[in-house]
Amino acid sequence: MTLPNIIDYDHGISAIDAEYYRPGLAAIHLIVEGNTVALVDTGTYFSVPGVIEILHQRNISLESISYLFLTHIHLDHAGGAGEFMCRFPNAKLVVHPRAVRHMVDPSRLIKSTMAVYGEENFRRMYGEIRPVDASRIIEATDKFFLTMNGRTLLFLDTPGHARHHYCIFDKTSRSFFTGDTFGVSYREFDVNGIEFVFPTTTPVQFDPLAAHQSLDRIMSYDPQYAFLTHYSRIGNLTHHANLMHELIDAYVTIASNIYNQRSDGHISLVERLGELLIQRIKAHGCTLSQDEIHDLLSMDVNLNAEGLKCWFELNSR
């Protein structure tokens, strides 16, 4: 399955492939409202040339970019922000209050990410992380809102995946831009227009109770669609929210059972999470082979296992 580099939706929303790791893994969302333009999440340093080329193709000047919205600051979502801010002279960077200091001085963010991936993989995956001038940053506190040519965007604090995470409710499209709060959904798993969604518990701030609460908060707005960074628009949100709740609990149960029996259970946890997701994806009706599904899930399952280990260790002290 090959996805185009850009997918256009209604209400001036497009998904640009961030060219992260593989096609169709991470999306940067473009919002155009008249002469006001914003990006939701930025991908990595290596995402910048492709996005700028698409802007040029669409006659969108770099000077017309008004906002960069970072749902959270994990580097597959925010690694390119500093470079983009250098290229977009009039843009403001809108981030969660907990994220501001890390955008001004990304050294701790870089160090913590290297601890997860290793320095060599970090350089290969994320490239250069540039700081952002504090005077160009807007803090999006809970229920903060701004307008783009009369189009209202509401920012909600949505921890669970990370404590520095917000989601954006776009009243015009009746949709949320959810970063990772509403999980991950790859288009390769779609069956007859129905998506498959699963949680992401990336290190180091996964909190299952907060994740449940954030999902419920999103659904209280009765959204029509969610735009996920991994990967773009999904519908059927009531069904997916119920599945997300179920899988969050399943993840926690599996991790607790394994780590209560042994201190070093990472390999077992990876195996169990992979088995759970492959079983559910097959039951969903996906006709990909088990090996194909495994390959698409491998990075997520390993990161989810690491995040669950961090959660268990923090909560068993």
C-alpha positions as protocol buffer text, in pm:
chain_id: "A"
residue {
  index: 1
  type: MET
  ca { x: 0 y: 0 z: 0 }
}
residue {
  index: 2
  type: THR
  ca { x: 150 y: 331 z: -112 }
}
residue {
  index: 3
  type: LEU
  ca { x: 19 y: 657 z: 31 }
}
residue {
  index: 4
  type: PRO
  ca { x: 67 y: 992 z: -145 }
}
residue {
  index: 5
  type: ASN
  ca { x: 297 y: 1250 z: 15 }
}
residue {
  index: 6
  type: ILE
  ca { x: -7 y: 1469 z: 80 }
}
residue {
  index: 7
  type: ILE
  ca { x: -372 y: 1381 z: 138 }
}
residue {
  index: 8
  type: ASP
  ca { x: -633 y: 1657 z: 112 }
}
residue {
  index: 9
  type: TYR
  ca { x: -946 y: 1655 z: 326 }
}
residue {
  index: 10
  type: ASP
  ca { x: -1229 y: 1903 z: 352 }
}
residue {
  index: 11
  type: HIS
  ca { x: -1222 y: 2225 z: 557 }
}
residue {
  index: 12
  type: GLY
  ca { x: -871 y: 2316 z: 438 }
}
residue {
  index: 13
  type: ILE
  ca { x: -700 y: 2026 z: 619 }
}
residue {
  index: 14
  type: SER
  ca { x: -424 y: 1819 z: 457 }
}
residue {
  index: 15
  type: ALA
  ca { x: -190 y: 1548 z: 583 }
}
residue {
  index: 16
  type: ILE
  ca { x: 173 y: 1569 z: 471 }
}
residue {
  index: 17
  type: ASP
  ca { x: 392 y: 1263 z: 517 }
}
residue {
  index: 18
  type: ALA
  ca { x: 670 y: 1348 z: 761 }
}
residue {
  index: 19
  type: GLU
  ca { x: 902 y: 1097 z: 590 }
}
residue {
  index: 20
  type: TYR
  ca { x: 982 y: 948 z: 929 }
}
residue {
  index: 21
  type: TYR
  ca { x: 1111 y: 590 z: 936 }
}
residue {
  index: 22
  type: ARG
  ca { x: 874 y: 469 z: 660 }
}
residue {
  index: 23
  type: PRO
  ca { x: 595 y: 618 z: 445 }
}
residue {
  index: 24
  type: GLY
  ca { x: 260 y: 642 z: 620 }
}
residue {
  index: 25
  type: LEU
  ca { x: 397 y: 637 z: 974 }
}
residue {
  index: 26
  type: ALA
  ca { x: 386 y: 1005 z: 1077 }
}
residue {
  index: 27
  type: ALA
  ca { x: 175 y: 1290 z: 944 }
}
residue {
  index: 28
  type: ILE
  ca { x: 216 y: 1666 z: 966 }
}
residue {
  index: 29
  type: HIS
  ca { x: -124 y: 1830 z: 933 }
}
residue {
  index: 30
  type: LEU
  ca { x: -164 y: 2150 z: 734 }
}
residue {
  index: 31
  type: ILE
  ca { x: -455 y: 2384 z: 813 }
}
residue {
  index: 32
  type: VAL
  ca { x: -533 y: 2662 z: 564 }
}
residue {
  index: 33
  type: GLU
  ca { x: -797 y: 2918 z: 653 }
}
residue {
  index: 34
  type: GLY
  ca { x: -790 y: 3201 z: 401 }
}
residue {
  index: 35
  type: ASN
  ca { x: -447 y: 3362 z: 422 }
}
residue {
  index: 36
  type: THR
  ca { x: -371 y: 3210 z: 763 }
}
residue {
  index: 37
  type: VAL
  ca { x: -179 y: 2882 z: 767 }
}
residue {
  index: 38
  type: ALA
  ca { x: -74 y: 2646 z: 1045 }
}
residue {
  index: 39
  type: LEU
  ca { x: 104 y: 2314 z: 1085 }
}
residue {
  index: 40
  type: VAL
  ca { x: 6 y: 2061 z: 1350 }
}
residue {
  index: 41
  type: ASP
  ca { x: 322 y: 1876 z: 1459 }
}
residue {
  index: 42
  type: THR
  ca { x: 641 y: 1907 z: 1259 }
}
residue {
  index: 43
  type: GLY
  ca { x: 803 y: 1568 z: 1222 }
}
residue {
  index: 44
  type: THR
  ca { x: 1182 y: 1575 z: 1247 }
}
residue {
  index: 45
  type: TYR
  ca { x: 1462 y: 1789 z: 1108 }
}
residue {
  index: 46
  type: PHE
  ca { x: 1454 y: 1561 z: 803 }
}
residue {
  index: 47
  type: SER
  ca { x: 1085 y: 1641 z: 742 }
}
residue {
  index: 48
  type: VAL
  ca { x: 1152 y: 2007 z: 668 }
}
residue {
  index: 49
  type: PRO
  ca { x: 1257 y: 1994 z: 298 }
}
residue {
  index: 50
  type: GLY
  ca { x: 957 y: 1785 z: 192 }
}
residue {
  index: 51
  type: VAL
  ca { x: 708 y: 2010 z: 368 }
}
residue {
  index: 52
  type: ILE
  ca { x: 862 y: 2326 z: 223 }
}
residue {
  index: 53
  type: GLU
  ca { x: 852 y: 2174 z: -127 }
}
residue {
  index: 54
  type: ILE
  ca { x: 478 y: 2104 z: -87 }
}
residue {
  index: 55
  type: LEU
  ca { x: 419 y: 2459 z: 38 }
}
residue {
  index: 56
  type: HIS
  ca { x: 598 y: 2593 z: -270 }
}
residue {
  index: 57
  type: GLN
  ca { x: 391 y: 2367 z: -496 }
}
residue {
  index: 58
  type: ARG
  ca { x: 76 y: 2509 z: -341 }
}
residue {
  index: 59
  type: ASN
  ca { x: 193 y: 2871 z: -359 }
}
residue {
  index: 60
  type: ILE
  ca { x: 192 y: 2900 z: 19 }
}
residue {
  index: 61
  type: SER
  ca { x: 468 y: 3139 z: 116 }
}
residue {
  index: 62
  type: LEU
  ca { x: 687 y: 3067 z: 416 }
}
residue {
  index: 63
  type: GLU
  ca { x: 595 y: 3413 z: 548 }
}
residue {
  index: 64
  type: SER
  ca { x: 226 y: 3315 z: 559 }
}
residue {
  index: 65
  type: ILE
  ca { x: 276 y: 3040 z: 816 }
}
residue {
  index: 66
  type: SER
  ca { x: 125 y: 3186 z: 1133 }
}
residue {
  index: 67
  type: TYR
  ca { x: 145 y: 2895 z: 1377 }
}
residue {
  index: 68
  type: LEU
  ca { x: 319 y: 2571 z: 1453 }
}
residue {
  index: 69
  type: PHE
  ca { x: 113 y: 2361 z: 1693 }
}
residue {
  index: 70
  type: LEU
  ca { x: 298 y: 2084 z: 1879 }
}
residue {
  index: 71
  type: THR
  ca { x: 57 y: 1836 z: 2035 }
}
residue {
  index: 72
  type: HIS
  ca { x: 352 y: 1725 z: 2249 }
}
residue {
  index: 73
  type: ILE
  ca { x: 728 y: 1731 z: 2223 }
}
residue {
  index: 74
  type: HIS
  ca { x: 831 y: 1374 z: 2153 }
}
residue {
  index: 75
  type: LEU
  ca { x: 1073 y: 1424 z: 1871 }
}
residue {
  index: 76
  type: ASP
  ca { x: 879 y: 1243 z: 1598 }
}
residue {
  index: 77
  type: HIS
  ca { x: 622 y: 1520 z: 1657 }
}
residue {
  index: 78
  type: ALA
  ca { x: 843 y: 1815 z: 1745 }
}
residue {
  index: 79
  type: GLY
  ca { x: 1199 y: 1750 z: 1631 }
}
residue {
  index: 80
  type: GLY
  ca { x: 1164 y: 1974 z: 1328 }
}
residue {
  index: 81
  type: ALA
  ca { x: 1010 y: 2268 z: 1516 }
}
residue {
  index: 82
  type: GLY
  ca { x: 1330 y: 2468 z: 1565 }
}
residue {
  index: 83
  type: GLU
  ca { x: 1431 y: 2437 z: 1200 }
}
residue {
  index: 84
  type: PHE
  ca { x: 1081 y: 2526 z: 1081 }
}
residue {
  index: 85
  type: MET
  ca { x: 1077 y: 2833 z: 1305 }
}
residue {
  index: 86
  type: CYS
  ca { x: 1398 y: 2949 z: 1138 }
}
residue {
  index: 87
  type: ARG
  ca { x: 1230 y: 2910 z: 799 }
}
residue {
  index: 88
  type: PHE
  ca { x: 894 y: 3065 z: 897 }
}
residue {
  index: 89
  type: PRO
  ca { x: 977 y: 3422 z: 1008 }
}
residue {
  index: 90
  type: ASN
  ca { x: 624 y: 3516 z: 1118 }
}
residue {
  index: 91
  type: ALA
  ca { x: 522 y: 3194 z: 1291 }
}
residue {
  index: 92
  type: LYS
  ca { x: 447 y: 3146 z: 1658 }
}
residue {
  index: 93
  type: LEU
  ca { x: 510 y: 2812 z: 1826 }
}
residue {
  index: 94
  type: VAL
  ca { x: 215 y: 2696 z: 2038 }
}
residue {
  index: 95
  type: VAL
  ca { x: 304 y: 2436 z: 2301 }
}
residue {
  index: 96
  type: HIS
  ca { x: 184 y: 2295 z: 2631 }
}
residue {
  index: 97
  type: PRO
  ca { x: 318 y: 2494 z: 2930 }
}
residue {
  index: 98
  type: ARG
  ca { x: 527 y: 2196 z: 3041 }
}
residue {
  index: 99
  type: ALA
  ca { x: 703 y: 2196 z: 2703 }
}
residue {
  index: 100
  type: VAL
  ca { x: 816 y: 2558 z: 2683 }
}
residue {
  index: 101
  type: ARG
  ca { x: 1152 y: 2523 z: 2859 }
}
residue {
  index: 102
  type: HIS
  ca { x: 1243 y: 2222 z: 2646 }
}
residue {
  index: 103
  type: MET
  ca { x: 1183 y: 2413 z: 2324 }
}
residue {
  index: 104
  type: VAL
  ca { x: 1394 y: 2705 z: 2445 }
}
residue {
  index: 105
  type: ASP
  ca { x: 1670 y: 2471 z: 2564 }
}
residue {
  index: 106
  type: PRO
  ca { x: 1629 y: 2123 z: 2412 }
}
residue {
  index: 107
  type: SER
  ca { x: 1936 y: 1970 z: 2582 }
}
residue {
  index: 108
  type: ARG
  ca { x: 1738 y: 1766 z: 2836 }
}
residue {
  index: 109
  type: LEU
  ca { x: 1495 y: 1653 z: 2567 }
}
residue {
  index: 110
  type: ILE
  ca { x: 1785 y: 1539 z: 2351 }
}
residue {
  index: 111
  type: LYS
  ca { x: 1948 y: 1357 z: 2643 }
}
residue {
  index: 112
  type: SER
  ca { x: 1633 y: 1171 z: 2743 }
}
residue {
  index: 113
  type: THR
  ca { x: 1559 y: 1068 z: 2385 }
}
residue {
  index: 114
  type: MET
  ca { x: 1914 y: 943 z: 2339 }
}
residue {
  index: 115
  type: ALA
  ca { x: 1865 y: 734 z: 2651 }
}
residue {
  index: 116
  type: VAL
  ca { x: 1577 y: 555 z: 2478 }
}
residue {
  index: 117
  type: TYR
  ca { x: 1723 y: 516 z: 2128 }
}
residue {
  index: 118
  type: GLY
  ca { x: 2101 y: 547 z: 2168 }
}
residue {
  index: 119
  type: GLU
  ca { x: 2308 y: 832 z: 2025 }
}
residue {
  index: 120
  type: GLU
  ca { x: 2370 y: 679 z: 1682 }
}
residue {
  index: 121
  type: ASN
  ca { x: 2003 y: 600 z: 1623 }
}
residue {
  index: 122
  type: PHE
  ca { x: 1909 y: 942 z: 1758 }
}
residue {
  index: 123
  type: ARG
  ca { x: 2127 y: 1121 z: 1501 }
}
residue {
  index: 124
  type: ARG
  ca { x: 1996 y: 899 z: 1221 }
}
residue {
  index: 125
  type: MET
  ca { x: 1630 y: 940 z: 1315 }
}
residue {
  index: 126
  type: TYR
  ca { x: 1613 y: 1301 z: 1434 }
}
residue {
  index: 127
  type: GLY
  ca { x: 1912 y: 1494 z: 1305 }
}
residue {
  index: 128
  type: GLU
  ca { x: 1964 y: 1840 z: 1451 }
}
residue {
  index: 129
  type: ILE
  ca { x: 1738 y: 1982 z: 1723 }
}
residue {
  index: 130
  type: ARG
  ca { x: 1740 y: 2361 z: 1718 }
}
residue {
  index: 131
  type: PRO
  ca { x: 1623 y: 2584 z: 2006 }
}
residue {
  index: 132
  type: VAL
  ca { x: 1336 y: 2829 z: 1968 }
}
residue {
  index: 133
  type: ASP
  ca { x: 1341 y: 3193 z: 2082 }
}
residue {
  index: 134
  type: ALA
  ca { x: 1118 y: 3220 z: 2391 }
}
residue {
  index: 135
  type: SER
  ca { x: 960 y: 3540 z: 2257 }
}
residue {
  index: 136
  type: ARG
  ca { x: 804 y: 3339 z: 1972 }
}
residue {
  index: 137
  type: ILE
  ca { x: 639 y: 3077 z: 2195 }
}
residue {
  index: 138
  type: ILE
  ca { x: 275 y: 3077 z: 2306 }
}
residue {
  index: 139
  type: GLU
  ca { x: 175 y: 2863 z: 2604 }
}
residue {
  index: 140
  type: ALA
  ca { x: -149 y: 2673 z: 2543 }
}
residue {
  index: 141
  type: THR
  ca { x: -298 y: 2631 z: 2889 }
}
residue {
  index: 142
  type: ASP
  ca { x: -609 y: 2419 z: 2932 }
}
residue {
  index: 143
  type: LYS
  ca { x: -904 y: 2561 z: 2733 }
}
residue {
  index: 144
  type: PHE
  ca { x: -680 y: 2814 z: 2561 }
}
residue {
  index: 145
  type: PHE
  ca { x: -820 y: 2909 z: 2223 }
}
residue {
  index: 146
  type: LEU
  ca { x: -717 y: 3111 z: 1924 }
}
residue {
  index: 147
  type: THR
  ca { x: -876 y: 3197 z: 1592 }
}
residue {
  index: 148
  type: MET
  ca { x: -747 y: 3163 z: 1239 }
}
residue {
  index: 149
  type: ASN
  ca { x: -948 y: 3410 z: 1030 }
}
residue {
  index: 150
  type: GLY
  ca { x: -1249 y: 3344 z: 1250 }
}
residue {
  index: 151
  type: ARG
  ca { x: -1188 y: 2967 z: 1276 }
}
residue {
  index: 152
  type: THR
  ca { x: -1177 y: 2872 z: 1643 }
}
residue {
  index: 153
  type: LEU
  ca { x: -927 y: 2619 z: 1774 }
}
residue {
  index: 154
  type: LEU
  ca { x: -965 y: 2501 z: 2135 }
}
residue {
  index: 155
  type: PHE
  ca { x: -668 y: 2348 z: 2319 }
}
residue {
  index: 156
  type: LEU
  ca { x: -732 y: 2086 z: 2588 }
}
residue {
  index: 157
  type: ASP
  ca { x: -480 y: 1945 z: 2833 }
}
residue {
  index: 158
  type: THR
  ca { x: -480 y: 1570 z: 2760 }
}
residue {
  index: 159
  type: PRO
  ca { x: -219 y: 1376 z: 2961 }
}
residue {
  index: 160
  type: GLY
  ca { x: -187 y: 999 z: 2958 }
}
residue {
  index: 161
  type: HIS
  ca { x: 60 y: 955 z: 2675 }
}
residue {
  index: 162
  type: ALA
  ca { x: 270 y: 1246 z: 2802 }
}
residue {
  index: 163
  type: ARG
  ca { x: 218 y: 1518 z: 3062 }
}
residue {
  index: 164
  type: HIS
  ca { x: 308 y: 1784 z: 2803 }
}
residue {
  index: 165
  type: HIS
  ca { x: 28 y: 1682 z: 2564 }
}
residue {
  index: 166
  type: TYR
  ca { x: -266 y: 1885 z: 2438 }
}
residue {
  index: 167
  type: CYS
  ca { x: -529 y: 1806 z: 2177 }
}
residue {
  index: 168
  type: ILE
  ca { x: -689 y: 2065 z: 1951 }
}
residue {
  index: 169
  type: PHE
  ca { x: -1062 y: 2080 z: 1883 }
}
residue {
  index: 170
  type: ASP
  ca { x: -1138 y: 2241 z: 1547 }
}
residue {
  index: 171
  type: LYS
  ca { x: -1500 y: 2356 z: 1557 }
}
residue {
  index: 172
  type: THR
  ca { x: -1514 y: 2411 z: 1181 }
}
residue {
  index: 173
  type: SER
  ca { x: -1448 y: 2045 z: 1095 }
}
residue {
  index: 174
  type: ARG
  ca { x: -1581 y: 1913 z: 1428 }
}
residue {
  index: 175
  type: SER
  ca { x: -1256 y: 1725 z: 1459 }
}
residue {
  index: 176
  type: PHE
  ca { x: -970 y: 1680 z: 1703 }
}
residue {
  index: 177
  type: PHE
  ca { x: -602 y: 1684 z: 1625 }
}
residue {
  index: 178
  type: THR
  ca { x: -501 y: 1424 z: 1879 }
}
residue {
  index: 179
  type: GLY
  ca { x: -125 y: 1367 z: 1849 }
}
residue {
  index: 180
  type: ASP
  ca { x: -92 y: 1032 z: 2029 }
}
residue {
  index: 181
  type: THR
  ca { x: -375 y: 1065 z: 2282 }
}
residue {
  index: 182
  type: PHE
  ca { x: -620 y: 877 z: 2059 }
}
residue {
  index: 183
  type: GLY
  ca { x: -359 y: 615 z: 1974 }
}
residue {
  index: 184
  type: VAL
  ca { x: -210 y: 495 z: 1647 }
}
residue {
  index: 185
  type: SER
  ca { x: -390 y: 384 z: 1332 }
}
residue {
  index: 186
  type: TYR
  ca { x: -204 y: 280 z: 1020 }
}
residue {
  index: 187
  type: ARG
  ca { x: -391 y: 286 z: 692 }
}
residue {
  index: 188
  type: GLU
  ca { x: -253 y: -58 z: 601 }
}
residue {
  index: 189
  type: PHE
  ca { x: -489 y: -204 z: 865 }
}
residue {
  index: 190
  type: ASP
  ca { x: -807 y: -43 z: 725 }
}
residue {
  index: 191
  type: VAL
  ca { x: -1078 y: -294 z: 630 }
}
residue {
  index: 192
  type: ASN
  ca { x: -1379 y: -175 z: 426 }
}
residue {
  index: 193
  type: GLY
  ca { x: -1333 y: 181 z: 548 }
}
residue {
  index: 194
  type: ILE
  ca { x: -1305 y: 82 z: 916 }
}
residue {
  index: 195
  type: GLU
  ca { x: -976 y: 162 z: 1086 }
}
residue {
  index: 196
  type: PHE
  ca { x: -791 y: -25 z: 1360 }
}
residue {
  index: 197
  type: VAL
  ca { x: -661 y: 188 z: 1648 }
}
residue {
  index: 198
  type: PHE
  ca { x: -433 y: 90 z: 1934 }
}
residue {
  index: 199
  type: PRO
  ca { x: -271 y: 277 z: 2226 }
}
residue {
  index: 200
  type: THR
  ca { x: 82 y: 410 z: 2229 }
}
residue {
  index: 201
  type: THR
  ca { x: 260 y: 395 z: 2565 }
}
residue {
  index: 202
  type: THR
  ca { x: 595 y: 545 z: 2466 }
}
residue {
  index: 203
  type: PRO
  ca { x: 838 y: 619 z: 2755 }
}
residue {
  index: 204
  type: VAL
  ca { x: 844 y: 781 z: 2997 }
}
residue {
  index: 205
  type: GLN
  ca { x: 517 y: 939 z: 3113 }
}
residue {
  index: 206
  type: PHE
  ca { x: 245 y: 684 z: 3030 }
}
residue {
  index: 207
  type: ASP
  ca { x: -39 y: 709 z: 3283 }
}
residue {
  index: 208
  type: PRO
  ca { x: -333 y: 474 z: 3220 }
}
residue {
  index: 209
  type: LEU
  ca { x: -582 y: 659 z: 3442 }
}
residue {
  index: 210
  type: ALA
  ca { x: -505 y: 991 z: 3273 }
}
residue {
  index: 211
  type: ALA
  ca { x: -520 y: 822 z: 2931 }
}
residue {
  index: 212
  type: HIS
  ca { x: -873 y: 697 z: 3002 }
}
residue {
  index: 213
  type: GLN
  ca { x: -980 y: 1040 z: 3126 }
}
residue {
  index: 214
  type: SER
  ca { x: -835 y: 1218 z: 2822 }
}
residue {
  index: 215
  type: LEU
  ca { x: -1017 y: 983 z: 2584 }
}
residue {
  index: 216
  type: ASP
  ca { x: -1343 y: 1051 z: 2764 }
}
residue {
  index: 217
  type: ARG
  ca { x: -1279 y: 1424 z: 2751 }
}
residue {
  index: 218
  type: ILE
  ca { x: -1223 y: 1413 z: 2376 }
}
residue {
  index: 219
  type: MET
  ca { x: -1539 y: 1211 z: 2321 }
}
residue {
  index: 220
  type: SER
  ca { x: -1744 y: 1454 z: 2534 }
}
residue {
  index: 221
  type: TYR
  ca { x: -1719 y: 1700 z: 2243 }
}
residue {
  index: 222
  type: ASP
  ca { x: -1887 y: 1449 z: 2008 }
}
residue {
  index: 223
  type: PRO
  ca { x: -1620 y: 1484 z: 1739 }
}
residue {
  index: 224
  type: GLN
  ca { x: -1678 y: 1354 z: 1387 }
}
residue {
  index: 225
  type: TYR
  ca { x: -1313 y: 1278 z: 1312 }
}
residue {
  index: 226
  type: ALA
  ca { x: -976 y: 1254 z: 1482 }
}
residue {
  index: 227
  type: PHE
  ca { x: -656 y: 1349 z: 1301 }
}
residue {
  index: 228
  type: LEU
  ca { x: -381 y: 1126 z: 1444 }
}
residue {
  index: 229
  type: THR
  ca { x: -16 y: 1193 z: 1385 }
}
residue {
  index: 230
  type: HIS
  ca { x: 17 y: 818 z: 1318 }
}
residue {
  index: 231
  type: TYR
  ca { x: -157 y: 823 z: 1063 }
}
residue {
  index: 232
  type: SER
  ca { x: -407 y: 1099 z: 989 }
}
residue {
  index: 233
  type: ARG
  ca { x: -786 y: 1100 z: 977 }
}
residue {
  index: 234
  type: ILE
  ca { x: -1007 y: 835 z: 1133 }
}
residue {
  index: 235
  type: GLY
  ca { x: -1382 y: 819 z: 1187 }
}
residue {
  index: 236
  type: ASN
  ca { x: -1589 y: 564 z: 1381 }
}
residue {
  index: 237
  type: LEU
  ca { x: -1472 y: 734 z: 1698 }
}
residue {
  index: 238
  type: THR
  ca { x: -1715 y: 578 z: 1947 }
}
residue {
  index: 239
  type: HIS
  ca { x: -1605 y: 232 z: 1840 }
}
residue {
  index: 240
  type: HIS
  ca { x: -1237 y: 328 z: 1855 }
}
residue {
  index: 241
  type: ALA
  ca { x: -1264 y: 499 z: 2195 }
}
residue {
  index: 242
  type: ASN
  ca { x: -1417 y: 183 z: 2341 }
}
residue {
  index: 243
  type: LEU
  ca { x: -1140 y: -30 z: 2189 }
}
residue {
  index: 244
  type: MET
  ca { x: -873 y: 210 z: 2318 }
}
residue {
  index: 245
  type: HIS
  ca { x: -1011 y: 184 z: 2672 }
}
residue {
  index: 246
  type: GLU
  ca { x: -1010 y: -195 z: 2645 }
}
residue {
  index: 247
  type: LEU
  ca { x: -657 y: -214 z: 2507 }
}
residue {
  index: 248
  type: ILE
  ca { x: -513 y: 30 z: 2761 }
}
residue {
  index: 249
  type: ASP
  ca { x: -643 y: -199 z: 3036 }
}
residue {
  index: 250
  type: ALA
  ca { x: -512 y: -506 z: 2853 }
}
residue {
  index: 251
  type: TYR
  ca { x: -166 y: -350 z: 2818 }
}
residue {
  index: 252
  type: VAL
  ca { x: -155 y: -271 z: 3190 }
}
residue {
  index: 253
  type: THR
  ca { x: -272 y: -618 z: 3290 }
}
residue {
  index: 254
  type: ILE
  ca { x: -15 y: -791 z: 3068 }
}
residue {
  index: 255
  type: ALA
  ca { x: 270 y: -569 z: 3192 }
}
residue {
  index: 256
  type: SER
  ca { x: 169 y: -607 z: 3559 }
}
residue {
  index: 257
  type: ASN
  ca { x: 145 y: -985 z: 3533 }
}
residue {
  index: 258
  type: ILE
  ca { x: 486 y: -1012 z: 3368 }
}
residue {
  index: 259
  type: TYR
  ca { x: 676 y: -771 z: 3593 }
}
residue {
  index: 260
  type: ASN
  ca { x: 518 y: -907 z: 3911 }
}
residue {
  index: 261
  type: GLN
  ca { x: 670 y: -1245 z: 3822 }
}
residue {
  index: 262
  type: ARG
  ca { x: 1015 y: -1132 z: 3706 }
}
residue {
  index: 263
  type: SER
  ca { x: 1224 y: -815 z: 3705 }
}
residue {
  index: 264
  type: ASP
  ca { x: 1348 y: -850 z: 3346 }
}
residue {
  index: 265
  type: GLY
  ca { x: 1040 y: -922 z: 3139 }
}
residue {
  index: 266
  type: HIS
  ca { x: 1092 y: -695 z: 2837 }
}
residue {
  index: 267
  type: ILE
  ca { x: 1119 y: -976 z: 2583 }
}
residue {
  index: 268
  type: SER
  ca { x: 808 y: -1147 z: 2720 }
}
residue {
  index: 269
  type: LEU
  ca { x: 618 y: -819 z: 2723 }
}
residue {
  index: 270
  type: VAL
  ca { x: 710 y: -745 z: 2360 }
}
residue {
  index: 271
  type: GLU
  ca { x: 592 y: -1092 z: 2262 }
}
residue {
  index: 272
  type: ARG
  ca { x: 263 y: -1066 z: 2451 }
}
residue {
  index: 273
  type: LEU
  ca { x: 181 y: -718 z: 2321 }
}
residue {
  index: 274
  type: GLY
  ca { x: 261 y: -827 z: 1967 }
}
residue {
  index: 275
  type: GLU
  ca { x: 44 y: -1137 z: 1999 }
}
residue {
  index: 276
  type: LEU
  ca { x: -246 y: -930 z: 2137 }
}
residue {
  index: 277
  type: LEU
  ca { x: -234 y: -675 z: 1857 }
}
residue {
  index: 278
  type: ILE
  ca { x: -187 y: -928 z: 1577 }
}
residue {
  index: 279
  type: GLN
  ca { x: -484 y: -1127 z: 1710 }
}
residue {
  index: 280
  type: ARG
  ca { x: -701 y: -815 z: 1722 }
}
residue {
  index: 281
  type: ILE
  ca { x: -591 y: -695 z: 1379 }
}
residue {
  index: 282
  type: LYS
  ca { x: -667 y: -1035 z: 1227 }
}
residue {
  index: 283
  type: ALA
  ca { x: -1007 y: -1039 z: 1399 }
}
residue {
  index: 284
  type: HIS
  ca { x: -1065 y: -692 z: 1253 }
}
residue {
  index: 285
  type: GLY
  ca { x: -1046 y: -859 z: 910 }
}
residue {
  index: 286
  type: CYS
  ca { x: -701 y: -751 z: 795 }
}
residue {
  index: 287
  type: THR
  ca { x: -570 y: -986 z: 526 }
}
residue {
  index: 288
  type: LEU
  ca { x: -201 y: -901 z: 561 }
}
residue {
  index: 289
  type: SER
  ca { x: 20 y: -1190 z: 663 }
}
residue {
  index: 290
  type: GLN
  ca { x: 131 y: -1224 z: 1023 }
}
residue {
  index: 291
  type: ASP
  ca { x: 485 y: -1130 z: 920 }
}
residue {
  index: 292
  type: GLU
  ca { x: 362 y: -816 z: 741 }
}
residue {
  index: 293
  type: ILE
  ca { x: 159 y: -711 z: 1044 }
}
residue {
  index: 294
  type: HIS
  ca { x: 455 y: -782 z: 1272 }
}
residue {
  index: 295
  type: ASP
  ca { x: 684 y: -565 z: 1061 }
}
residue {
  index: 296
  type: LEU
  ca { x: 439 y: -272 z: 1070 }
}
residue {
  index: 297
  type: LEU
  ca { x: 400 y: -302 z: 1448 }
}
residue {
  index: 298
  type: SER
  ca { x: 756 y: -379 z: 1555 }
}
residue {
  index: 299
  type: MET
  ca { x: 874 y: -29 z: 1644 }
}
residue {
  index: 300
  type: ASP
  ca { x: 551 y: 58 z: 1828 }
}
residue {
  index: 301
  type: VAL
  ca { x: 544 y: -266 z: 2025 }
}
residue {
  index: 302
  type: ASN
  ca { x: 902 y: -222 z: 2144 }
}
residue {
  index: 303
  type: LEU
  ca { x: 839 y: 139 z: 2250 }
}
residue {
  index: 304
  type: ASN
  ca { x: 510 y: 44 z: 2416 }
}
residue {
  index: 305
  type: ALA
  ca { x: 689 y: -225 z: 2616 }
}
residue {
  index: 306
  type: GLU
  ca { x: 954 y: 26 z: 2727 }
}
residue {
  index: 307
  type: GLY
  ca { x: 687 y: 274 z: 2832 }
}
residue {
  index: 308
  type: LEU
  ca { x: 492 y: 11 z: 3026 }
}
residue {
  index: 309
  type: LYS
  ca { x: 810 y: -90 z: 3206 }
}
residue {
  index: 310
  type: CYS
  ca { x: 867 y: 274 z: 3310 }
}
residue {
  index: 311
  type: TRP
  ca { x: 506 y: 297 z: 3430 }
}
residue {
  index: 312
  type: PHE
  ca { x: 530 y: -26 z: 3630 }
}
residue {
  index: 313
  type: GLU
  ca { x: 860 y: 68 z: 3795 }
}
residue {
  index: 314
  type: LEU
  ca { x: 729 y: 412 z: 3892 }
}
residue {
  index: 315
  type: ASN
  ca { x: 410 y: 270 z: 4041 }
}
residue {
  index: 316
  type: SER
  ca { x: 570 y: -21 z: 4227 }
}
residue {
  index: 317
  type: ARG
  ca { x: 808 y: 189 z: 4435 }
}
